[in-house]
């Protein structure tokens, strides 16, 4: 089962277990620029993994910050 991620609160009562956070990175390759999609996917996968480790069934109130450097794209995400 895939753990859903949402940027808004759930429409039903819920219990907050813990704040979860993850970072996704995509670096510049030999002939390619950093790929934001790769960094975002890695961040979302990290949030789902941490939620699963805690026994959660979803991550709500997700926020994402994107940072670009000369050779990397970083996405930091967190939610409850």
KOLTOR-423581 format. One line per field, with one value per residue (C-alpha): x, y, z. Coordinates in steps of 0.25 Angstrom, whole numbers, plus 2048, in hexadecimal, padded with zeros to 3 digits. Example, Ala and Ser with C-alpha at 12.3 -4.5 7.8 and 13.67 -1.06 7.14 Angstrom:
BEGIN
c1: c(831,837)
c2: c(7EE,7FC)
c3: c(81F,81D)
END
This chain:
BEGIN
c1: c(800,805,804,7FD,804,7FB,7FD,7F0,7EA,7E2,7D3,7D2,7D7,7E5,7F0,7FE,809,815,81B,822,82C,834,83E,83F,84B,84E,85C,862,867,872,869,85C,857,850,842,838,82E,839,83B,82C,82A,835,82F,821,827,82F,822,81A,825,826,817,817,822,819,80D,805,7FB,7FD,805,7FD,801,80D,816,821,82D,835,843,84C,85B,865,865,859,84B,846,838,835,827,820,812,80B)
c2: c(800,80E,818,824,832,83E,84D,850,84A,83D,83E,834,834,830,82E,835,82B,833,83D,836,83C,838,83D,83A,83E,83D,840,845,839,839,83E,841,84C,849,844,84A,83E,834,83C,83E,82F,82C,835,830,821,826,82B,81F,816,81E,81D,80E,80D,814,80C,818,816,824,831,83E,84C,84A,856,855,85F,85E,863,864,864,864,855,850,851,84F,84D,84D,848,847,844,83D)
c3: c(800,7FC,807,802,804,804,806,80D,81A,819,818,824,832,833,83D,83B,83E,83B,831,826,81C,810,806,7F8,7EF,7E0,7DC,7CF,7C7,7BC,7B1,7B9,7C2,7D0,7CE,7D7,7D5,7DA,7E7,7E9,7E7,7F1,7FB,7FA,7FB,808,80E,80C,811,81E,820,81D,828,832,82E,828,81D,816,817,818,817,80E,80B,801,7FF,7F2,7F1,7E5,7E5,7DA,7DA,7E1,7E4,7F2,7F7,806,80B,818,81D,828)
END
